[in-house]
Amino acid sequence: MSTERDSTLEEIRGSGVREIRVAFMDYNGLLRARSVALEHLPRVLEHGINFSSSGVSFNSRDLFPADASFDLASPDFWAVPDPATYRAAAGTSDAGEMYADLVEARGEPWPGCPRTALRRAIARAREAGLSFNVGFEPEGYVFRPANGEVEFVDSAKFATLDGLGSQPAFMHELLSYLSKVGIEVEQWTEEYGPGQIEVNLHYRAPLEAADALTRYRQAFRTLAAQHGLVGTFMAKPFEDQVGSGLHVHLSAEDANGSGINLFDGNDDPALGLSELARHALAGLLRHGPALTALGASTVNSYKRFLPGSWAPTHVMYAYASRAAFIRIPERETARRLELRIGDPTGNPYLFLAGILAAALDGIEQRLDPGPPMPGDVGRSGAGDAPPLPRTLEQALDRLAKDEVIRSALGSVILDEYLTIKRSEWEAFISHVGSWDRDWYLGRY
C-alpha cells in the first residue's frame, strides 16, 4: 500500500470517524456513494468498491432512458477512493468522505469516469508545457420551506450588511466547515436575490478545484437542511428573481510551477492579455456553444440567459461587462479569463475537461479572438456575435458535433451524456403543467 494510503488510514483511525463515504459524481452532477466500515477500508483503498455501470445512465430524476448504453447486464466498475480527497463529512462528527476514480475490474481506468477525463485534459496541458489554475464562484439560494411554498429568509438587496447578517448560524457553520477541510473562501456576499449567496473559492489546480466545488455544494445543502433551510443551486428557481451562476476563472502558468501567470502580458495592451491568453480565449469562444451544454446542463439552466441580465446571451467577450460570455476582469494582481455561462448544477469535472480542451485547441491552432465587444453588452447588444443556444436541446446538438470536446471526454462519456440529457429534454417538452393550463385552458 502506498505511503499516502497508509498515512490516510492512520489519520482516519485516530479521528473517531466510524464510516467512510466513497463518492463519485455522475453525469448529471449528482453524487453517488456507498458507505464503508473502517475495517474494510484498506481493501477498498486498494481495489475500490463496485457499482453497476448502469448507475451512470440514470437521468437527474433517477429514470433510466430506453436507449441508454449501459443496462443491467453491463459490467460493474469499481470506485477507488483518492486518499488525497479524504475529509470529514459535513454535518456529522463520525463520518468521513473520499472522492473516487472509476476503474474496470482489472484496475484500468474506466472510460466513463469524469474525474479521469479531467485528469487526461490536465495531462494534455502538461504536455503543452502548461498548468492551469481555476477559481470557482458558485451562487445558490437558501430559503425556508412553508407548506410546499417558498418563504424567503430576508428581503436584503445586493451586497448589503443586512444580507451578510441574515443567516449568521448557518453561514458561521458553513464557513467553519470549509476552513476545517482546507477550502479557502476569499470572500462571500449576499447576491441580488433574497437569500442568494455567492462565495469566491480561492484558485487551485483543476482537479482540486473541482473536488473543492463538489464538497462546497454538498456542505451548503447539508448544513442548510440542518438549520431548517433549503439550499439549492438550481439555475433559475424563481421567475421574478435572478438566477444562480457558476463563474469560472481561468489562468495558466508553466508546467514546472514557476507561479508566473502566463495570461498576463502586453501582447494585447488594452486588456493586459498575453498572446497565450488570447489564443486560449479564442478557443473558448470557438467551442462556446458546446461548452454551454456541459456548464448549463439542465432544462432550467436556459431560463437564466436573459437579455439585460447578469448572464450571457451571445458568444463574445468583453472587458469588465458581467453580461459577457467571457469577461476580462479589471486588471488586478493576476490577469485571467472569466467564463460566465455555467451554473452549479452540472458536473464540474466534465465542464472543466471541456474548458481545458477548448483553451488548448485555441493555443495549438493559434486562434485569434478578434476585438472585444465594447460597453455594457447586456444593454448595448451583442452586435454580430452568434447567440448562445436558447435551449438544452440546441446546446446538446452543438455538443454532439464538437470533435474537440468529444476527444477530450471520450465517446463513452459524451454519447451517454447526450442520451441522458436528451431524456431530460424529452420529459420537459411532453410534460403538461400549470403553465399550459393557465395559458391555454380558458382560451381554446
Secondary structure as the mmCIF struct_conf table of DSSP 4:
data_model
#
loop_
_struct_conf.conf_type_id
_struct_conf.id
_struct_conf.beg_label_comp_id
_struct_conf.beg_label_asym_id
_struct_conf.beg_label_seq_id
_struct_conf.end_label_comp_id
_struct_conf.end_label_asym_id
_struct_conf.end_label_seq_id
HELX_RH_AL_P HELX_RH_AL_P1 THR A 3 ARG A 13
TURN_TY1_P TURN_TY1_P1 GLY A 14 GLY A 16
STRN STRN1 GLU A 19 MET A 25
TURN_TY1_P TURN_TY1_P2 TYR A 27 ASN A 28
BEND BEND1 GLY A 29 GLY A 29
STRN STRN2 LEU A 31 ALA A 37
HELX_RH_3T_P HELX_RH_3T_P1 LEU A 38 HIS A 40
HELX_RH_AL_P HELX_RH_AL_P2 LEU A 41 HIS A 47
STRN STRN3 ILE A 49 SER A 52
HELX_RH_3T_P HELX_RH_3T_P2 SER A 53 SER A 57
TURN_TY1_P TURN_TY1_P3 SER A 60 ARG A 61
BEND BEND2 ASP A 62 ASP A 62
TURN_TY1_P TURN_TY1_P4 ALA A 66 ASP A 67
BEND BEND3 SER A 69 SER A 69
TURN_TY1_P TURN_TY1_P5 LEU A 72 ALA A 73
BEND BEND4 SER A 74 SER A 74
HELX_LH_PP_P HELX_LH_PP_P1 PRO A 75 PRO A 75
STRN STRN4 ASP A 76 PRO A 81
HELX_RH_3T_P HELX_RH_3T_P3 PRO A 83 THR A 85
STRN STRN5 ARG A 87 ALA A 88
HELX_LH_PP_P HELX_LH_PP_P2 ALA A 89 ALA A 89
TURN_TY1_P TURN_TY1_P6 ALA A 90 GLY A 91
BEND BEND5 SER A 93 ASP A 94
STRN STRN6 ALA A 95 VAL A 103
TURN_TY1_P TURN_TY1_P7 ALA A 105 ARG A 106
BEND BEND6 GLY A 107 GLY A 107
HELX_LH_PP_P HELX_LH_PP_P3 GLU A 108 GLU A 108
STRN STRN7 PRO A 109 PRO A 109
HELX_LH_PP_P HELX_LH_PP_P4 TRP A 110 TRP A 110
TURN_TY1_P TURN_TY1_P8 PRO A 111 GLY A 112
HELX_RH_AL_P HELX_RH_AL_P3 PRO A 114 GLU A 127
TURN_TY1_P TURN_TY1_P9 ALA A 128 GLY A 129
STRN STRN8 LEU A 130 ALA A 146
TURN_TY1_P TURN_TY1_P10 ASN A 147 GLY A 148
STRN STRN9 GLU A 149 PHE A 152
BEND BEND7 VAL A 153 VAL A 153
TURN_TY1_P TURN_TY1_P11 PHE A 158 ALA A 159
HELX_RH_AL_P HELX_RH_AL_P4 LEU A 161 LEU A 164
TURN_TY1_P TURN_TY1_P12 GLY A 165 GLY A 165
BEND BEND8 SER A 166 GLN A 167
HELX_RH_AL_P HELX_RH_AL_P5 PRO A 168 LYS A 180
TURN_TY1_P TURN_TY1_P13 VAL A 181 GLY A 182
STRN STRN10 VAL A 185 GLU A 190
BEND BEND9 TYR A 192 GLY A 193
TURN_TY1_P TURN_TY1_P14 PRO A 194 GLY A 195
STRN STRN11 GLN A 196 LEU A 201
HELX_LH_PP_P HELX_LH_PP_P5 HIS A 202 TYR A 203
STRN STRN12 ARG A 204 ARG A 204
HELX_RH_AL_P HELX_RH_AL_P6 PRO A 206 GLN A 226
TURN_TY1_P TURN_TY1_P15 HIS A 227 GLY A 228
STRN STRN13 VAL A 230 THR A 232
BEND BEND10 ALA A 235 ALA A 235
TURN_TY1_P TURN_TY1_P16 GLU A 239 ASP A 240
BEND BEND11 GLN A 241 GLN A 241
STRN STRN14 LEU A 246 ASP A 254
TURN_TY1_P TURN_TY1_P17 ALA A 255 ASN A 256
TURN_TY1_P TURN_TY1_P18 LEU A 262 PHE A 263
STRN STRN15 ASP A 264 ASP A 268
TURN_TY1_P TURN_TY1_P19 PRO A 269 GLY A 272
STRN STRN16 LEU A 273 LEU A 273
HELX_RH_AL_P HELX_RH_AL_P7 GLU A 275 ARG A 286
TURN_TY1_P TURN_TY1_P20 HIS A 287 HIS A 287
HELX_RH_AL_P HELX_RH_AL_P8 GLY A 288 GLY A 295
BEND BEND12 ALA A 296 ALA A 296
BEND BEND13 THR A 298 THR A 298
HELX_RH_3T_P HELX_RH_3T_P4 VAL A 299 LYS A 303
BEND BEND14 ARG A 304 ARG A 304
TURN_TY1_P TURN_TY1_P21 PRO A 307 GLY A 308
BEND BEND15 SER A 309 ALA A 311
STRN STRN17 HIS A 314 HIS A 314
BEND BEND16 VAL A 315 VAL A 315
STRN STRN18 TYR A 317 TYR A 319
BEND BEND17 ALA A 320 ALA A 320
TURN_TY1_P TURN_TY1_P22 ARG A 322 ALA A 323
BEND BEND18 ALA A 324 PHE A 325
STRN STRN19 ILE A 326 ILE A 328
HELX_LH_PP_P HELX_LH_PP_P6 PRO A 329 ARG A 331
BEND BEND19 THR A 333 ALA A 334
STRN STRN20 LEU A 337 GLY A 342
TURN_TY1_P TURN_TY1_P23 PRO A 344 THR A 345
BEND BEND20 GLY A 346 GLY A 346
HELX_RH_AL_P HELX_RH_AL_P9 PRO A 348 GLN A 365
TURN_TY1_P TURN_TY1_P24 ARG A 366 ARG A 366
HELX_LH_PP_P HELX_LH_PP_P7 PRO A 371 PRO A 372
STRN STRN21 MET A 373 MET A 373
HELX_LH_PP_P HELX_LH_PP_P8 PRO A 374 PRO A 374
BEND BEND21 GLY A 375 GLY A 375
HELX_RH_AL_P HELX_RH_AL_P10 VAL A 377 SER A 380
TURN_TY1_P TURN_TY1_P25 GLY A 383 ASP A 384
HELX_LH_PP_P HELX_LH_PP_P9 ALA A 385 PRO A 386
STRN STRN22 PRO A 387 PRO A 387
HELX_LH_PP_P HELX_LH_PP_P10 LEU A 388 PRO A 389
BEND BEND22 ARG A 390 THR A 391
HELX_RH_AL_P HELX_RH_AL_P11 LEU A 392 ALA A 400
TURN_TY1_P TURN_TY1_P26 LYS A 401 LYS A 401
HELX_RH_AL_P HELX_RH_AL_P12 GLU A 403 LEU A 409
HELX_RH_AL_P HELX_RH_AL_P13 SER A 411 SER A 430
HELX_RH_AL_P HELX_RH_AL_P14 SER A 434 ASP A 436
HELX_RH_PI_P HELX_RH_PI_P1 ARG A 437 LEU A 441
TURN_TY1_P TURN_TY1_P27 GLY A 442 ARG A 443
#
